[in-house]
Amino acid sequence: MHKRLKNKERAAKQGKDRFSLLDSIIAATAASLDQRLLTRDRDLEVLDDVIIME
């Protein structure tokens, strides 16, 4: 597993979820195209038009 993903998982377990720059870019791109975003990233669940996969 990629080191960055491991760090993100560790931070999530410690209650330190982060909304990253990349998360922002992905969400903004979906919004600009009037599309819903399908993701497994729980950081994005605070946004409208986001579907979180289990």
Steps between C-alpha positions, in 0.01 A plus 500: 500500500618850421654687796262795461197269517634335815548841661146604403356181650700552819379861526138390448528244779627775729207727406714735292317480168624754251340655197801521270573721202446203270162432663409862429605479137304178443189643668527828307539315170187291565306811603612695192367218281171483697579141592473302821822363644531128573778427749617286790666800664302588815667843511264607222175396670450854630434621144175498308465270197752247633425127511715303744557137401528244778 
